Amino acid sequence: MLTEKELCKYFDHTFLKAYATKADFEKLCNEAKELGCAMVAINSSPVKLCKELLKGTDVHVGAAIGFPLGQMTIESKVFECENAILNGADEIDMVINIGWLKDKKYEEIENEIRAIKNVCGNKILKVIIETCLLTDEEKVKMCEIVDKSGADYIKTSTGFSV
């Protein structure tokens, strides 16, 4: 049986609220260190701060790109990803353009994921597909696209949709 500390190594600790303050990020990072979480999942703006707060620990800093709607241009997401990595992000969580999926623009989605993965290099890329908005057929299709694209993981939800 896993201890709490061993189990926490499999979890991301998240704070993605629009009203997040420096004190919120300090609390998040302190909790992640104390619990031994795998990563803190944050928006791209506080990456540099969280990287400094987690210096000397095993906790990764993960930046959410295109969060929470995914409706940005590929170029915007690429820039946000580059900037997050420049500021110290160890991992990237990107939100797909769900409208493209609904319109069956599969090639565009795959190209977008590949463009982000290209920027990530050997850093982990997780693709958020927002399953609560998808049909079973769309979920299967996204699994196929993510697999072909070179991304490392697929994530089910941003937590913002119902």
N, C-alpha and C positions, 0 to 999 in steps of 0.2 A: 504494500500500500504506500502511496506517495504521501510525503509530508506536505503541509501547506506551502512551504518554501519551494519544494520540488515541483508542485503543481503550478505555482505562479509563474514559473519559467516559460509556461506555454501560453500565457495571456498577455495581451496588450492592455495597458492602463490608459484610459482615454479622457480627454477634456477638449471638446470641440465647440463650445458655446461661443456665441458672438460677443458676449459680455465678459469673456475671460480676462483676468487681470494678472499682473505679475505675481501677486499673492496666490492666485489659483494655480499658476504653473509651478511655483515653489512647493505648494502642497502636493500637487500631482507627482512631481519628481521625488519628493521625500517619501511619499507613499510607495512609489514604484521601487525605490531603493530598498525600503524597509521590507516590502513584500517579496522582492526579487523578481519583478515582472520582466518579461522579455523586452518590452518596448513601451514608450509613451507615444500615444497617437495624438497629434496636435495639428492645427493648421500650420501653414508654412511661415507665417510671421514670427512666432516665438521659437523657431528652431534654434537660433544662435543662443538664446537665453537657456533653453532646456539642455542644450549640448554642454554648456558651461556648468549648469547645476548637476549634471550627471557625470561629469568628468571623473575618471578613475573608477567607474562602475562598469558592470556588464550590461546595463540597461541601454538599449538602442533608442535613438530619437527617430520617430517616423513622421513624415510630413504627408498630410492629406492634400492631394492635388485635384483641382477641379471640384472641390468640396462645397456644398453637398449635392449640387444639381448635375454636374458633369456637362453642362451646356456651353462650355467655353470652346474656343477654336483650338485646334491641335497646337498651333503656334503658342497660344497663351499657356496651355498646359505644359508644353516643352519648356518655356521660359520659367514658369513657376517651379518646375522640377529642377532645372539647372540652378536656379537661385536657392532652392532648399538644400540641395547638395553642397553648393558653395558655402552655405551657412552651417553645414555640419550634419545634415540628415543622413542617417545610416540606412533608412528604408523609405520607400515611397508607397503610399496607398492612393491609387487614382480611381476616380469615379468615371464610369463610361458615360457616353452620351446616349441615354436611354431612348431618346427620340430617334436616333439613327437605328437602334435595334428594332424599334416598332416599325420603322420604314424599310427594314431589311437591308440596311446599308452595311452589310457585314464586312466588306473590304475596307471601308472607311474606319470601322471600329478596330479591325486588326491592324491597319496602318497606324492608327493613333496609339495603340498599345505598343507596337514595335518602336515607334518614335520615342515614346517615354522610356522603354526598356533600353534603347540605344543610349539615352542620356544617363540612365542608371548604371550602365556597365555591369559590374559584379555586385552592385547593391540589390537588395531584395525589392521586387516590385509585386505588390498585391493589387488585384483589379477588383473593384467593388461594383457589383452588378445590380444591386437593389432588387432582390428576388420578390419582394412583396408587390412589385409593380409588373412582374413578368408572368407570362404563361409558362406551363411546363415545357413547351416546345422552345420558347425563347431561352429558358434556363439551360436546356441541353445545348442549344446553339452557342450560347455564351461559353459554356464549358469547352466546347470544341475550339472556338476562336481563341480563348485564353491559352489553351494547350498549344495551339499552333503558333501563337504570337511570341513565345519565349518568356512570358511572365512567369513568376515563381509560384504565386498563389491566387486563388479566387476567394473573394469575401462576399458574404451574402447581403450586407446592408450597411448603410450609413447610420441607421437609427433615426433618420429624419423623416422618412416616408411612413405612411400608415397603410 
